Amino acid sequence: MQLRKLGNDIQISAVGLGYTGLSHAFGVPREKSKDARKIQAAYDNRVYFL
C-alpha cells in the first residue's frame, strides 16, 4: 500500500475506508461483527485512513 504524507509528521494509506456503508444511512443496520471484520481486514492490508 502506498503511503501519503499528511501534514508534517503523519503518513496515511493512499486508499481509505469510508464508514458511510457501515451506518444506518443505507437501510437496515448491519451486524457489528461483520463490520468489525471488514475494518480489521482493511487494517491488516495497511489501510490506515479510516
C-alpha distance matrix in Angstrom:
0.0 3.8 6.4 9.9 13.2 15.4 19.0 19.9 18.3 15.4 11.6 9.8 6.5 7.1 7.9 10.6 13.1 16.7 19.6 22.3 22.3 22.8 25.9 29.5 29.1 28.5 31.5 32.2 30.3 27.8 27.9 26.2 25.2 23.2 21.5 20.8 19.3 17.0 15.8 15.5 13.4 10.9 11.0 10.9 7.6 6.3 7.4 9.8 11.4 14.2
3.8 0.0 3.8 6.8 10.2 12.9 16.3 17.2 16.1 13.5 9.7 8.5 5.9 5.5 8.0 11.1 14.3 17.5 20.7 23.2 23.8 24.5 27.3 30.9 30.2 29.9 33.1 34.1 32.2 30.1 30.5 28.6 28.0 26.0 23.9 23.3 22.3 19.8 18.3 18.4 16.7 13.7 13.6 14.1 11.1 8.9 9.4 10.8 11.6 14.9
6.4 3.8 0.0 3.8 6.8 9.4 12.8 13.6 12.4 9.8 6.0 5.4 4.4 5.3 8.5 10.7 14.1 17.0 20.0 22.7 23.8 24.2 26.7 30.4 29.7 29.9 33.2 34.1 32.1 30.1 30.5 28.3 27.9 26.4 23.9 23.1 22.6 20.2 18.1 18.3 17.4 14.2 13.3 14.6 12.2 9.1 9.2 9.2 9.8 13.5
9.9 6.8 3.8 0.0 3.8 6.4 9.7 11.1 10.8 8.4 5.4 5.4 6.1 5.7 9.4 11.2 14.8 17.1 20.2 22.6 24.2 24.8 26.9 30.5 29.4 29.9 33.4 34.7 32.7 31.2 31.9 29.7 29.7 28.2 25.4 24.8 24.8 22.2 19.9 20.7 20.0 16.5 15.8 17.7 15.4 12.3 11.5 10.7 10.1 13.8
13.2 10.2 6.8 3.8 0.0 3.8 6.3 7.3 7.4 5.9 4.5 6.5 8.8 9.2 12.6 13.7 17.1 19.0 21.8 24.2 26.2 26.6 28.4 31.9 30.9 31.9 35.3 36.6 34.4 33.1 33.8 31.3 31.6 30.4 27.4 26.6 26.9 24.6 21.8 22.6 22.5 19.0 17.8 19.9 18.2 14.7 14.0 12.3 11.6 15.2
15.4 12.9 9.4 6.4 3.8 0.0 3.8 6.4 7.0 5.1 5.6 6.8 9.9 10.5 13.2 13.2 16.4 17.6 20.0 22.4 24.8 25.1 26.4 29.8 28.8 30.1 33.6 34.9 32.7 31.7 32.5 29.9 30.6 29.7 26.4 25.7 26.6 24.2 21.2 22.5 22.8 19.3 18.1 20.8 19.4 15.9 14.5 12.2 10.6 13.7
19.0 16.3 12.8 9.7 6.3 3.8 0.0 3.8 6.0 6.2 8.3 10.3 13.6 14.2 16.9 16.8 19.7 20.7 22.8 25.0 27.7 27.9 28.9 32.2 31.1 32.7 36.2 37.6 35.3 34.5 35.3 32.6 33.5 32.8 29.4 28.6 29.7 27.5 24.4 25.5 26.2 22.7 21.3 24.0 22.9 19.3 18.0 15.4 13.9 16.7
19.9 17.2 13.6 11.1 7.3 6.4 3.8 0.0 3.8 6.2 8.8 11.8 15.2 16.2 19.2 19.4 22.4 23.7 25.8 28.2 30.8 30.7 31.9 35.3 34.4 36.0 39.4 40.6 38.1 37.2 37.7 34.8 35.4 34.9 31.6 30.4 31.4 29.5 26.3 27.0 27.7 24.4 22.6 24.9 24.0 20.2 19.6 17.0 16.2 19.2
18.3 16.1 12.4 10.8 7.4 7.0 6.0 3.8 0.0 3.8 6.9 10.2 13.8 15.6 18.4 18.4 21.1 22.8 24.6 27.5 29.8 29.3 30.7 34.3 33.8 35.3 38.5 39.4 36.7 35.5 35.7 32.7 33.0 32.7 29.5 28.0 28.9 27.4 24.0 24.3 25.2 22.2 19.9 22.1 21.6 17.8 17.6 14.7 14.7 17.6
15.4 13.5 9.8 8.4 5.9 5.1 6.2 6.2 3.8 0.0 3.8 6.6 10.3 12.4 14.9 14.7 17.3 19.1 21.0 23.9 26.1 25.7 27.2 30.8 30.4 31.8 35.0 35.8 33.1 31.9 32.1 29.1 29.5 29.0 25.9 24.5 25.3 23.7 20.3 20.8 21.7 18.5 16.4 18.8 18.2 14.5 13.9 11.0 10.9 13.9
11.6 9.7 6.0 5.4 4.5 5.6 8.3 8.8 6.9 3.8 0.0 3.8 7.0 9.2 11.9 12.3 15.3 17.6 20.0 22.9 24.7 24.5 26.5 30.2 29.7 30.6 33.8 34.7 32.2 30.6 30.9 28.2 28.2 27.3 24.4 23.2 23.5 21.6 18.6 19.0 19.2 16.0 14.2 16.3 15.2 11.4 11.1 8.9 9.2 12.7
9.8 8.5 5.4 5.4 6.5 6.8 10.3 11.8 10.2 6.6 3.8 0.0 3.8 6.4 8.4 8.5 11.5 14.0 16.4 19.4 21.0 21.0 23.1 26.8 26.3 27.0 30.2 31.1 28.7 27.2 27.5 25.0 25.1 24.0 21.1 20.1 20.5 18.2 15.4 16.2 16.3 12.8 11.5 14.0 12.6 9.1 7.9 5.8 5.6 9.4
6.5 5.9 4.4 6.1 8.8 9.9 13.6 15.2 13.8 10.3 7.0 3.8 0.0 3.8 5.3 6.5 9.8 12.8 15.7 18.5 19.5 19.8 22.4 26.0 25.5 25.7 28.9 29.8 27.7 25.8 26.2 24.1 23.9 22.3 19.7 19.0 18.8 16.2 14.0 14.7 14.0 10.5 10.0 12.1 9.9 6.9 5.4 5.5 5.7 9.2
7.1 5.5 5.3 5.7 9.2 10.5 14.2 16.2 15.6 12.4 9.2 6.4 3.8 0.0 3.8 6.6 10.3 12.9 16.3 18.5 19.5 20.5 23.0 26.5 25.4 25.4 28.8 30.1 28.4 26.7 27.6 25.8 25.8 23.8 21.2 21.2 20.8 17.8 16.1 17.3 16.0 12.4 12.9 14.8 11.9 9.8 7.9 8.8 7.8 11.0
7.9 8.0 8.5 9.4 12.6 13.2 16.9 19.2 18.4 14.9 11.9 8.4 5.3 3.8 0.0 3.8 7.0 9.8 13.3 15.4 16.0 17.2 19.8 23.3 22.3 22.0 25.3 26.6 24.9 23.2 24.2 22.7 22.7 20.5 17.9 18.3 17.8 14.6 13.3 14.9 13.4 9.8 11.3 13.3 10.4 9.2 6.4 8.3 7.0 9.1
10.6 11.1 10.7 11.2 13.7 13.2 16.8 19.4 18.4 14.7 12.3 8.5 6.5 6.6 3.8 0.0 3.8 6.4 9.7 12.2 13.2 14.0 16.4 20.0 19.1 19.2 22.5 23.7 21.8 20.3 21.3 19.6 20.1 18.1 15.2 15.6 15.8 12.5 10.8 13.1 12.4 8.6 10.1 12.9 11.0 9.7 6.0 6.9 4.6 5.6
13.1 14.3 14.1 14.8 17.1 16.4 19.7 22.4 21.1 17.3 15.3 11.5 9.8 10.3 7.0 3.8 0.0 3.8 6.6 9.3 9.8 10.3 13.0 16.6 16.1 16.0 19.1 20.1 18.1 16.5 17.6 16.0 16.7 14.6 11.6 12.5 12.8 9.4 8.0 11.0 10.6 7.3 9.5 12.5 11.3 10.9 7.2 8.2 6.5 4.9
16.7 17.5 17.0 17.1 19.0 17.6 20.7 23.7 22.8 19.1 17.6 14.0 12.8 12.9 9.8 6.4 3.8 0.0 3.8 5.8 7.2 8.2 10.2 13.6 12.7 13.0 16.4 17.7 16.0 15.0 16.8 15.5 17.0 15.0 11.6 13.3 14.4 11.1 9.9 13.5 13.5 10.7 12.8 15.9 15.0 14.6 10.9 11.2 8.7 6.2
19.6 20.7 20.0 20.2 21.8 20.0 22.8 25.8 24.6 21.0 20.0 16.4 15.7 16.3 13.3 9.7 6.6 3.8 0.0 3.8 5.5 5.2 6.8 10.4 10.2 11.0 14.0 14.9 12.8 12.1 13.9 12.5 14.5 13.0 9.4 11.3 13.2 10.5 9.3 13.1 14.0 11.9 13.7 16.9 16.7 16.6 13.1 13.0 10.9 7.4
22.3 23.2 22.7 22.6 24.2 22.4 25.0 28.2 27.5 23.9 22.9 19.4 18.5 18.5 15.4 12.2 9.3 5.8 3.8 0.0 3.8 5.4 5.5 8.3 7.0 7.8 11.2 12.9 11.6 11.8 14.5 13.9 16.4 14.6 11.4 14.1 15.9 13.1 12.7 16.5 17.0 15.1 17.3 20.3 19.9 19.9 16.3 16.4 14.0 10.8
22.3 23.8 23.8 24.2 26.2 24.8 27.7 30.8 29.8 26.1 24.7 21.0 19.5 19.5 16.0 13.2 9.8 7.2 5.5 3.8 0.0 3.8 5.6 7.9 7.3 6.4 9.4 10.7 9.7 9.2 12.1 12.2 14.3 12.0 9.5 12.7 14.0 11.1 11.9 15.5 15.5 14.3 17.0 19.5 19.1 19.9 16.5 17.4 15.5 12.4
22.8 24.5 24.2 24.8 26.6 25.1 27.9 30.7 29.3 25.7 24.5 21.0 19.8 20.5 17.2 14.0 10.3 8.2 5.2 5.4 3.8 0.0 3.8 7.0 8.2 8.1 10.1 10.2 7.9 7.0 9.2 8.7 11.2 9.5 6.5 9.7 11.6 9.5 9.9 13.5 14.3 13.5 15.7 18.3 18.6 19.3 16.3 16.7 15.3 11.8
25.9 27.3 26.7 26.9 28.4 26.4 28.9 31.9 30.7 27.2 26.5 23.1 22.4 23.0 19.8 16.4 13.0 10.2 6.8 5.5 5.6 3.8 0.0 3.8 5.4 6.8 8.5 8.9 6.7 7.7 10.4 10.0 13.3 12.3 9.6 12.4 14.9 13.2 13.2 16.7 17.9 17.0 18.8 21.7 22.1 22.5 19.3 19.2 17.5 13.8
29.5 30.9 30.4 30.5 31.9 29.8 32.2 35.3 34.3 30.8 30.2 26.8 26.0 26.5 23.3 20.0 16.6 13.6 10.4 8.3 7.9 7.0 3.8 0.0 3.8 5.5 5.9 6.3 5.1 7.8 11.0 11.6 15.0 14.2 12.2 15.2 17.6 16.2 16.6 20.0 21.1 20.5 22.5 25.2 25.6 26.2 23.0 23.0 21.2 17.6
29.1 30.2 29.7 29.4 30.9 28.8 31.1 34.4 33.8 30.4 29.7 26.3 25.5 25.4 22.3 19.1 16.1 12.7 10.2 7.0 7.3 8.2 5.4 3.8 0.0 3.8 6.0 8.4 8.4 10.7 14.2 14.8 18.0 16.7 14.4 17.6 19.7 17.6 17.9 21.6 22.3 21.2 23.4 26.2 26.1 26.5 23.0 23.2 20.8 17.5
28.5 29.9 29.9 29.9 31.9 30.1 32.7 36.0 35.3 31.8 30.6 27.0 25.7 25.4 22.0 19.2 16.0 13.0 11.0 7.8 6.4 8.1 6.8 5.5 3.8 0.0 3.8 6.8 8.0 9.6 13.4 14.7 17.5 15.5 13.8 17.4 18.9 16.6 17.7 21.3 21.4 20.6 23.2 25.7 25.4 26.3 22.9 23.6 21.5 18.4
31.5 33.1 33.2 33.4 35.3 33.6 36.2 39.4 38.5 35.0 33.8 30.2 28.9 28.8 25.3 22.5 19.1 16.4 14.0 11.2 9.4 10.1 8.5 5.9 6.0 3.8 0.0 3.8 6.4 8.8 12.5 14.5 17.4 15.7 14.7 18.3 19.8 18.2 19.6 22.9 23.2 22.8 25.5 27.7 27.7 28.9 25.7 26.5 24.7 21.3
32.2 34.1 34.1 34.7 36.6 34.9 37.6 40.6 39.4 35.8 34.7 31.1 29.8 30.1 26.6 23.7 20.1 17.7 14.9 12.9 10.7 10.2 8.9 6.3 8.4 6.8 3.8 0.0 3.8 6.4 9.7 12.2 14.9 13.7 13.4 16.8 18.3 17.4 19.0 21.9 22.5 22.7 25.2 27.1 27.6 29.0 26.1 26.8 25.5 22.0
30.3 32.2 32.1 32.7 34.4 32.7 35.3 38.1 36.7 33.1 32.2 28.7 27.7 28.4 24.9 21.8 18.1 16.0 12.8 11.6 9.7 7.9 6.7 5.1 8.4 8.0 6.4 3.8 0.0 3.8 6.9 8.7 11.8 11.2 10.5 13.6 15.6 15.0 16.2 19.0 20.1 20.4 22.4 24.5 25.4 26.5 23.8 24.2 23.1 19.5
27.8 30.1 30.1 31.2 33.1 31.7 34.5 37.2 35.5 31.9 30.6 27.2 25.8 26.7 23.2 20.3 16.5 15.0 12.1 11.8 9.2 7.0 7.7 7.8 10.7 9.6 8.8 6.4 3.8 0.0 3.8 6.2 8.6 7.5 7.4 10.6 12.1 11.8 13.5 16.0 16.8 17.6 19.7 21.4 22.4 23.9 21.5 22.3 21.6 18.1
27.9 30.5 30.5 31.9 33.8 32.5 35.3 37.7 35.7 32.1 30.9 27.5 26.2 27.6 24.2 21.3 17.6 16.8 13.9 14.5 12.1 9.2 10.4 11.0 14.2 13.4 12.5 9.7 6.9 3.8 0.0 3.8 5.4 5.5 6.6 8.9 10.3 11.1 12.8 14.6 15.8 17.2 18.9 20.3 21.8 23.5 21.5 22.2 22.2 18.8
26.2 28.6 28.3 29.7 31.3 29.9 32.6 34.8 32.7 29.1 28.2 25.0 24.1 25.8 22.7 19.6 16.0 15.5 12.5 13.9 12.2 8.7 10.0 11.6 14.8 14.7 14.5 12.2 8.7 6.2 3.8 0.0 3.8 5.4 5.0 6.1 8.6 9.8 10.5 12.1 14.1 15.4 16.5 18.1 20.0 21.3 19.4 19.6 19.8 16.4
25.2 28.0 27.9 29.7 31.6 30.6 33.5 35.4 33.0 29.5 28.2 25.1 23.9 25.8 22.7 20.1 16.7 17.0 14.5 16.4 14.3 11.2 13.3 15.0 18.0 17.5 17.4 14.9 11.8 8.6 5.4 3.8 0.0 3.8 5.4 5.0 6.2 8.7 9.9 10.4 12.2 14.3 15.3 16.2 18.4 20.1 18.8 19.4 20.3 17.3
23.2 26.0 26.4 28.2 30.4 29.7 32.8 34.9 32.7 29.0 27.3 24.0 22.3 23.8 20.5 18.1 14.6 15.0 13.0 14.6 12.0 9.5 12.3 14.2 16.7 15.5 15.7 13.7 11.2 7.5 5.5 5.4 3.8 0.0 3.8 5.4 5.1 6.3 8.8 9.9 10.5 12.5 14.4 15.2 16.7 18.8 17.3 18.5 19.1 16.2
21.5 23.9 23.9 25.4 27.4 26.4 29.4 31.6 29.5 25.9 24.4 21.1 19.7 21.2 17.9 15.2 11.6 11.6 9.4 11.4 9.5 6.5 9.6 12.2 14.4 13.8 14.7 13.4 10.5 7.4 6.6 5.0 5.4 3.8 0.0 3.8 5.4 5.0 6.3 8.6 9.8 10.7 12.5 14.2 15.5 16.9 14.9 15.7 15.9 12.7
20.8 23.3 23.1 24.8 26.6 25.7 28.6 30.4 28.0 24.5 23.2 20.1 19.0 21.2 18.3 15.6 12.5 13.3 11.3 14.1 12.7 9.7 12.4 15.2 17.6 17.4 18.3 16.8 13.6 10.6 8.9 6.1 5.0 5.4 3.8 0.0 3.8 5.4 5.1 6.1 8.6 9.9 10.6 12.1 14.3 15.5 14.1 14.4 15.4 12.6
19.3 22.3 22.6 24.8 26.9 26.6 29.7 31.4 28.9 25.3 23.5 20.5 18.8 20.8 17.8 15.8 12.8 14.4 13.2 15.9 14.0 11.6 14.9 17.6 19.7 18.9 19.8 18.3 15.6 12.1 10.3 8.6 6.2 5.1 5.4 3.8 0.0 3.8 5.5 5.0 6.0 8.6 9.8 10.2 12.2 14.3 13.4 14.7 16.1 13.9
17.0 19.8 20.2 22.2 24.6 24.2 27.5 29.5 27.4 23.7 21.6 18.2 16.2 17.8 14.6 12.5 9.4 11.1 10.5 13.1 11.1 9.5 13.2 16.2 17.6 16.6 18.2 17.4 15.0 11.8 11.1 9.8 8.7 6.3 5.0 5.4 3.8 0.0 3.8 5.5 5.1 6.3 8.7 9.8 10.7 12.7 11.1 12.8 13.6 11.4
15.8 18.3 18.1 19.9 21.8 21.2 24.4 26.3 24.0 20.3 18.6 15.4 14.0 16.1 13.3 10.8 8.0 9.9 9.3 12.7 11.9 9.9 13.2 16.6 17.9 17.7 19.6 19.0 16.2 13.5 12.8 10.5 9.9 8.8 6.3 5.1 5.5 3.8 0.0 3.8 5.5 5.1 6.3 8.6 10.0 10.8 9.0 9.8 10.8 8.5
15.5 18.4 18.3 20.7 22.6 22.5 25.5 27.0 24.3 20.8 19.0 16.2 14.7 17.3 14.9 13.1 11.0 13.5 13.1 16.5 15.5 13.5 16.7 20.0 21.6 21.3 22.9 21.9 19.0 16.0 14.6 12.1 10.4 9.9 8.6 6.1 5.0 5.5 3.8 0.0 3.8 5.4 5.1 6.1 8.6 9.9 9.5 10.4 12.5 11.1
13.4 16.7 17.4 20.0 22.5 22.8 26.2 27.7 25.2 21.7 19.2 16.3 14.0 16.0 13.4 12.4 10.6 13.5 14.0 17.0 15.5 14.3 17.9 21.1 22.3 21.4 23.2 22.5 20.1 16.8 15.8 14.1 12.2 10.5 9.8 8.6 6.0 5.1 5.5 3.8 0.0 3.8 5.4 5.0 6.3 8.8 8.6 10.9 13.0 12.1
10.9 13.7 14.2 16.5 19.0 19.3 22.7 24.4 22.2 18.5 16.0 12.8 10.5 12.4 9.8 8.6 7.3 10.7 11.9 15.1 14.3 13.5 17.0 20.5 21.2 20.6 22.8 22.7 20.4 17.6 17.2 15.4 14.3 12.5 10.7 9.9 8.6 6.3 5.1 5.4 3.8 0.0 3.8 5.5 5.1 6.5 5.1 7.6 9.4 8.9
11.0 13.6 13.3 15.8 17.8 18.1 21.3 22.6 19.9 16.4 14.2 11.5 10.0 12.9 11.3 10.1 9.5 12.8 13.7 17.3 17.0 15.7 18.8 22.5 23.4 23.2 25.5 25.2 22.4 19.7 18.9 16.5 15.3 14.4 12.5 10.6 9.8 8.7 6.3 5.1 5.4 3.8 0.0 3.8 5.3 5.1 5.1 6.0 9.0 9.0
10.9 14.1 14.6 17.7 19.9 20.8 24.0 24.9 22.1 18.8 16.3 14.0 12.1 14.8 13.3 12.9 12.5 15.9 16.9 20.3 19.5 18.3 21.7 25.2 26.2 25.7 27.7 27.1 24.5 21.4 20.3 18.1 16.2 15.2 14.2 12.1 10.2 9.8 8.6 6.1 5.0 5.5 3.8 0.0 3.8 5.5 7.4 9.2 12.4 12.7
7.6 11.1 12.2 15.4 18.2 19.4 22.9 24.0 21.6 18.2 15.2 12.6 9.9 11.9 10.4 11.0 11.3 15.0 16.7 19.9 19.1 18.6 22.1 25.6 26.1 25.4 27.7 27.6 25.4 22.4 21.8 20.0 18.4 16.7 15.5 14.3 12.2 10.7 10.0 8.6 6.3 5.1 5.3 3.8 0.0 3.8 5.7 8.7 11.4 12.5
6.3 8.9 9.1 12.3 14.7 15.9 19.3 20.2 17.8 14.5 11.4 9.1 6.9 9.8 9.2 9.7 10.9 14.6 16.6 19.9 19.9 19.3 22.5 26.2 26.5 26.3 28.9 29.0 26.5 23.9 23.5 21.3 20.1 18.8 16.9 15.5 14.3 12.7 10.8 9.9 8.8 6.5 5.1 5.5 3.8 0.0 3.8 5.8 9.0 10.9
7.4 9.4 9.2 11.5 14.0 14.5 18.0 19.6 17.6 13.9 11.1 7.9 5.4 7.9 6.4 6.0 7.2 10.9 13.1 16.3 16.5 16.3 19.3 23.0 23.0 22.9 25.7 26.1 23.8 21.5 21.5 19.4 18.8 17.3 14.9 14.1 13.4 11.1 9.0 9.5 8.6 5.1 5.1 7.4 5.7 3.8 0.0 3.8 5.8 7.4
9.8 10.8 9.2 10.7 12.3 12.2 15.4 17.0 14.7 11.0 8.9 5.8 5.5 8.8 8.3 6.9 8.2 11.2 13.0 16.4 17.4 16.7 19.2 23.0 23.2 23.6 26.5 26.8 24.2 22.3 22.2 19.6 19.4 18.5 15.7 14.4 14.7 12.8 9.8 10.4 10.9 7.6 6.0 9.2 8.7 5.8 3.8 0.0 3.8 6.0
11.4 11.6 9.8 10.1 11.6 10.6 13.9 16.2 14.7 10.9 9.2 5.6 5.7 7.8 7.0 4.6 6.5 8.7 10.9 14.0 15.5 15.3 17.5 21.2 20.8 21.5 24.7 25.5 23.1 21.6 22.2 19.8 20.3 19.1 15.9 15.4 16.1 13.6 10.8 12.5 13.0 9.4 9.0 12.4 11.4 9.0 5.8 3.8 0.0 3.8
14.2 14.9 13.5 13.8 15.2 13.7 16.7 19.2 17.6 13.9 12.7 9.4 9.2 11.0 9.1 5.6 4.9 6.2 7.4 10.8 12.4 11.8 13.8 17.6 17.5 18.4 21.3 22.0 19.5 18.1 18.8 16.4 17.3 16.2 12.7 12.6 13.9 11.4 8.5 11.1 12.1 8.9 9.0 12.7 12.5 10.9 7.4 6.0 3.8 0.0
